[in-house]
Amino acid sequence: MSSQYKLENNAEEMRHQSKVKLTDLLSRINEEKKIERNRNLALSVAAVSAVTVFGIILTL
């Protein structure tokens, strides 16, 4: 009897813990998009800088 109570209690706790708020997910996705956009921008700037420096070196 007590093991059945523990099982039911555990199942109830899992149901409460598995709830996810949609607003939290959306805000997390938006934050990840901002981070990815910043990384892409930094990579693009680094690539353009490297090409520019290489071009300047070639012209000398």
RAURGI-V330354 format. One line per field, one symbol per residue. ss: DSSP state (h for helix, s for strand, l for the rest). phi: phi as a letter, one per 40 degrees, with the letter a starting at -180 (. if undefined). burial: I if it has 24 or more other C-alpha atoms within 12 Angstrom, else O. A space follows every 10 residues. Layout:
ss=???
phi=???
burial=???
//
This chain:
ss=lhhhhhhhhh hhhhhhhlll lhhhhhhhhh hhhhhhhhhh hhhhhhhhhh hhhhhhhhhl
phi=.ccccccccc cccccccccb cccccccccc cccccccccc cccccccccc cccccccccc
burial=OOOOOOOOOO OOOOOOOOOO OOOOOOOOOO OOOOOOOOOO OOOOOOOOOO OOOOOOOOOO
//
